C-alpha cells in the first residue's frame, strides 16, 4: 500500500490538499525452474493529486482516476539464467525505460519519460510479449510488442526495443519505441505511426552516492511535449535505513517554452515493512501566466 498526502502553496481560489492511496496485492507461482505465472490486483482511491497544480509532469506516480482491476497477469519462461520470454498483460515501464537508482522519487517522470506518451504503463498496462537477454554484466538487450489499442487489440501495435550496457558501477540504456495507429498532429495532420527515443545513465560514484541522467524525445508533433531532460542523485546516509534524493527535471514544448521541476526527498525505513517519506517539489510552470508552485507530500509505504 502507498499513501500520498500533498499540500500546495502558490495558488489561490483552489483546493490545496489531496490525499490518496494505491492498494496492491501481488502473487506468483513457480512451476519448476523455468516457468513463472504472476500477477497483481490494484485499486486507487482518493483525490487525484494532478488537480492540485495542473502541471505537465504531475506530482505523484500513483495519481489516477479511481480504478480497481487486475493490473498485471503474465506467464514467463526462462530459457537459461540470462534469457527469458514474458507474455501477458504487463506494465511496460517495469521492464523498459526506467532508471533503477531513481526508484525512490515520487514524480511521474522518474518512471516513464513524459515524451513517451504511448507507452502502456501505469495505470493502463496492455497485452504483450517481450524477450530479454540480461547477463549480469556487459551488453543486454530486450524488445517488446504490446497491444496498441484498448489494451488487447493488436490491430495497432506499440513496439519498443532497448539496449543496455551494465557494469558493477554503471548502467546505460538506449531505447526506441514506435506506435502504429491513427494519430493527429497539433496542426491537424494525420499520421499512421509515431515514435520516440530515450537515453538513461546511472553511475555509482561511491558506496553511498549514485548519480543519474535521463534524456528523451518525441519525434512527431502529436503532443505539446517535445523533449525531456533530467539530472539527479541518490545518497544512502550513514544511518541505516535513511536515504536522500535530489533531482531536476525539464520538459520542453514545441514552442521552446519549458517546465522545470525540482524534487527532494528523505526516505526513512521505520521497519522492513514500513517506510516514511517526506517530499518537497518546486514547479516552474510551462504557462508563464501561472505562478511557481511549492508542493509538500508525505508518502507512507507499507508491505504485508
C-alpha positions as MATLAB code, in Angstrom:
seq = 'XXXXXXXXXXXXXXXXXXXXXXXXXXXXXXXXXXXXXXXXXXXXXXXXXXXXXXXXXXXXXXXXXXXXXXXXXXXXXXXXXXXXXXXXXXXXXXXXXXXXXXXXXXXXXXXXXXXXXXXXXXXXXXXXXXXXXXXXXXXXXXXXXXXXXXXXXXXXXXXXXXXXXXXXXXXXXXXXXXXXXXXXXXXXXXXXXXXXXXXXXXXXXXXXXXXXXXXXXXXXXXXXXXXXXXXXXXXXXXXXXXXXXXXXXXXXXXXXXXXXXXXXXXXXXXXXXXXXXXXXXXXXXXXXXXXXXXXXXXXXXXXX';
ca = [
       0.000    0.000    0.000;
       1.178    3.527   -0.844;
      -0.498    6.657    0.514;
       0.292   10.236   -0.525;
      -0.871   13.346    1.310;
       0.051   16.556   -0.558;
      -0.243   20.230    0.321;
       0.126   23.031   -2.234;
       1.204   26.657   -1.932;
       1.282   29.127   -4.814;
      -2.355   29.066   -5.968;
      -5.380   30.996   -4.774;
      -9.077   30.065   -5.011;
      -8.262   26.387   -5.456;
      -8.231   23.338   -3.200;
      -4.708   22.976   -1.854;
      -4.669   19.459   -0.373;
      -5.051   15.939   -1.777;
      -4.991   12.555   -0.037;
      -4.991    9.309   -1.987;
      -3.892    5.678   -1.756;
      -2.852    2.857   -4.082;
      -3.554   -0.671   -2.856;
      -1.758   -3.648   -4.439;
      -1.917   -7.397   -3.961;
       0.837   -9.389   -5.696;
       1.145  -13.117   -6.212;
       3.306  -15.545   -8.168;
       3.522  -19.272   -8.764;
       6.718  -21.018   -9.840;
       6.191  -24.180  -11.874;
       9.694  -25.584  -11.797;
      12.895  -23.620  -12.515;
      11.723  -22.313  -15.906;
       8.039  -21.348  -15.640;
       6.566  -18.467  -13.662;
       2.949  -17.293  -13.507;
       2.471  -13.942  -11.762;
       0.059  -11.069  -11.441;
      -1.376   -8.404   -9.198;
      -4.539   -6.513   -8.353;
      -4.508   -2.740   -7.896;
      -7.012   -0.173   -6.673;
      -6.678    3.613   -6.448;
      -8.830    5.744   -4.165;
      -8.776    9.372   -3.085;
      -8.360   12.740   -4.796;
      -6.184   12.812   -7.904;
      -3.213   14.995   -6.983;
      -2.795   16.126  -10.597;
      -5.706   18.505   -9.947;
      -3.638   20.475   -7.433;
      -1.128   22.029   -9.812;
      -2.171   21.128  -13.349;
       1.499   20.969  -14.324;
       2.647   18.907  -17.296;
       4.806   16.437  -15.357;
       2.415   15.723  -12.487;
       3.435   15.419   -8.840;
       2.922   11.749   -7.908;
       3.436    8.450   -9.719;
       0.315    6.937   -8.130;
      -2.120    9.646   -9.270;
      -5.018    8.389  -11.404;
      -8.779    8.363  -11.627;
     -10.451    5.790   -9.378;
      -9.918    2.209  -10.576;
      -9.957   -1.382   -9.296;
      -8.721   -4.119  -11.632;
      -6.416   -6.971  -12.477;
      -3.335   -4.907  -13.234;
      -0.748   -7.418  -14.439;
      -1.179  -11.087  -15.323;
       1.594  -12.835  -17.231;
       3.443  -16.066  -17.964;
       7.259  -16.090  -18.051;
       9.583  -18.782  -19.405;
      13.340  -18.765  -18.649;
      15.486  -20.367  -21.332;
      18.522  -20.004  -19.053;
      19.829  -17.614  -16.371;
      20.211  -14.818  -18.936;
      17.283  -15.189  -21.365;
      13.523  -15.079  -20.739;
      10.223  -14.659  -22.569;
       7.335  -12.814  -20.894;
       3.757  -12.729  -22.248;
       0.537  -11.354  -20.800;
      -0.846   -8.069  -19.517;
       2.244   -6.133  -18.493;
       3.243   -2.635  -17.386;
       5.967   -1.839  -19.936;
       7.686    0.666  -17.650;
       8.585   -2.074  -15.181;
      10.859   -3.562  -17.869;
      11.697   -0.682  -20.260;
      12.795    2.974  -19.964;
      13.364    3.060  -16.212;
      16.315    4.101  -14.028;
      16.702    1.761  -11.014;
      18.571    4.319   -8.892;
      15.676    6.784   -9.224;
      13.028    4.464   -7.805;
      12.669    6.486   -4.597;
      11.384    9.650   -6.286;
       7.624   10.137   -6.493;
       7.487   12.375   -9.609;
       5.996   10.580  -12.642;
       8.954   11.488  -14.949;
      11.197    9.309  -12.787;
       9.287    6.335  -14.139;
       8.491    6.817  -17.776;
       9.662    9.937  -19.543;
       6.622   12.088  -20.424;
       7.663   12.267  -24.079;
       6.900    8.555  -24.445;
       3.183    9.295  -24.487;
       2.160    5.919  -25.919;
       3.953    3.514  -23.549;
       1.439    1.051  -21.963;
       2.245    1.839  -18.349;
       0.534    2.916  -15.123;
      -2.361    2.944  -14.792;
      -3.185    1.145  -18.083;
      -0.933   -1.855  -18.943;
      -1.567   -3.874  -22.114;
      -1.344   -7.374  -23.546;
       2.158   -8.084  -24.808;
       5.045  -10.436  -25.498;
       8.635   -9.429  -24.708;
      12.001  -11.134  -24.866;
      15.003  -10.306  -22.648;
      18.718  -11.122  -22.769;
      20.255   -9.967  -19.481;
      23.709  -11.213  -18.486;
      24.879   -9.840  -15.134;
      27.447   -7.551  -16.780;
      28.098   -6.366  -20.321;
      25.652   -5.881  -23.158;
      21.955   -6.583  -22.569;
      19.047   -6.214  -24.970;
      15.280   -6.546  -24.833;
      12.290   -5.933  -27.110;
       8.527   -5.973  -26.679;
       5.334   -5.934  -28.750;
       2.234   -4.512  -26.996;
      -1.405   -4.113  -27.972;
      -1.693   -0.519  -29.139;
      -5.451   -0.104  -28.801;
      -7.881   -0.894  -25.949;
      -5.186   -2.893  -24.101;
      -5.904   -6.118  -26.026;
      -6.244   -5.027  -29.669;
      -3.127   -5.696  -31.771;
      -4.546   -4.058  -34.907;
      -2.461   -1.142  -33.634;
       0.880   -2.100  -32.147;
       3.285   -0.480  -29.731;
       6.848   -1.745  -30.192;
       9.857   -0.926  -28.033;
      13.483   -2.064  -28.170;
      16.206   -1.287  -25.646;
      19.911   -1.957  -25.350;
      21.873   -1.677  -22.109;
      25.482   -1.810  -21.038;
      25.879   -2.798  -17.388;
      28.958   -2.842  -15.167;
      29.363   -3.208  -11.418;
      29.158    0.607  -11.021;
      27.112    1.845  -14.000;
      24.105    1.210  -16.211;
      23.493    2.860  -19.593;
      20.377    2.192  -21.675;
      19.136    3.442  -25.031;
      15.635    2.764  -26.291;
      13.447    3.427  -29.317;
       9.655    2.998  -29.478;
       7.168    3.011  -32.364;
       3.381    3.124  -32.097;
       1.394    2.200  -35.188;
      -2.135    3.621  -35.248;
      -4.233    6.675  -36.055;
      -2.653    9.875  -34.740;
      -3.396   13.550  -35.322;
      -0.626   16.150  -35.101;
      -1.024   19.530  -33.433;
      -1.548   21.096  -36.883;
      -4.313   18.567  -37.741;
      -2.235   16.310  -39.999;
      -2.974   12.573  -39.908;
      -0.215   10.065  -39.126;
      -0.183    6.264  -39.235;
       2.573    5.946  -36.630;
       4.588    7.941  -34.116;
       7.946    7.233  -32.476;
      10.352    8.417  -29.812;
      13.604    7.592  -28.055;
      15.282    7.722  -24.646;
      18.786    7.569  -23.172;
      19.337    6.823  -19.464;
      22.503    6.516  -17.382;
      23.245    5.906  -13.733;
      26.689    5.900  -12.128;
      27.595    4.681   -8.661;
      30.253    7.144   -7.516;
      30.744    5.535   -4.117;
      29.000    3.079   -1.825;
      26.724    5.916   -0.684;
      26.288    8.144   -3.759;
      24.675    7.381   -7.145;
      24.159    9.909   -9.961;
      21.719    9.537  -12.859;
      20.678   11.328  -16.049;
      17.708   10.951  -18.426;
      17.246   12.385  -21.916;
      14.351   11.606  -24.265;
      12.473   12.963  -27.240;
       9.241   12.679  -29.208;
       9.784   12.569  -32.983;
       6.272   13.633  -34.041;
       4.230   16.727  -33.153;
       1.265   14.908  -31.593;
       1.743   16.284  -28.089;
       2.770   19.594  -26.561;
       5.905   17.926  -25.169;
       8.958   17.676  -27.353;
      11.922   16.730  -25.156;
      12.711   15.731  -21.581;
      15.942   16.099  -19.583;
      16.649   15.135  -16.007;
      19.612   15.003  -13.595;
      19.632   13.648  -10.072;
      21.428   11.970   -7.211;
      20.609    9.453   -4.506;
      22.603    9.378   -1.273;
      22.484    6.491    1.188;
      23.014    8.082    4.606;
      25.413    6.537    7.142;
      22.416    5.961    9.414;
      20.922    2.637    8.340;
      17.555    2.855    6.595;
      17.852    6.527    5.609;
      18.145    7.818    2.045;
      18.145   11.279    0.445;
      17.312   12.115   -3.182;
      17.508   15.306   -5.250;
      16.633   15.795   -8.925;
      15.930   18.484  -11.532;
      13.561   17.681  -14.426;
      12.797   19.787  -17.511;
      10.218   19.191  -20.242;
      10.345   21.343  -23.365;
       7.346   22.150  -25.566;
       7.345   22.572  -29.335;
       7.398   26.375  -28.887;
      10.584   26.033  -26.779;
       8.873   27.001  -23.542;
       9.719   24.639  -20.703;
       8.505   23.423  -17.336;
      11.033   22.950  -14.552;
      10.598   20.682  -11.546;
      12.920   20.165   -8.575;
      12.233   17.341   -6.120;
      13.950   16.444   -2.899;
      13.039   13.604   -0.530;
      14.146   11.886    2.640;
      13.181    8.209    2.931;
      13.183    6.601    6.346;
      12.676    2.838    6.774;
      10.919    2.563   10.118;
      10.803   -1.236    9.798;
      11.484   -3.615    6.868;
       7.743   -3.369    6.096;
       7.132    0.346    6.732;
       8.703    3.433    5.090;
       8.020    7.125    5.669;
       8.990    9.661    3.010;
       8.624   13.470    3.220;
       8.926   15.047   -0.268;
       9.264   18.683   -1.381;
       8.678   19.757   -5.020;
       9.134   23.160   -6.646;
       7.436   23.727  -10.026;
       8.053   26.447  -12.612;
       5.053   26.102  -14.938;
       5.199   25.941  -18.720;
       2.445   28.595  -18.777;
       4.126   31.931  -17.923;
       0.809   33.233  -16.578;
       0.964   30.751  -13.675;
       2.935   31.410  -10.511;
       5.538   28.987   -9.228;
       4.170   26.160   -7.070;
       5.567   24.518   -3.963;
       4.189   21.077   -3.068;
       4.890   19.149    0.139;
       3.966   15.453    0.190;
       4.143   12.849    2.916;
       4.307    9.313    1.470;
       3.766    6.203    3.557;
       4.608    2.766    2.115;
       3.524   -0.415    3.870;
       4.136   -4.029    2.842;
       2.465   -7.030    4.445;
];
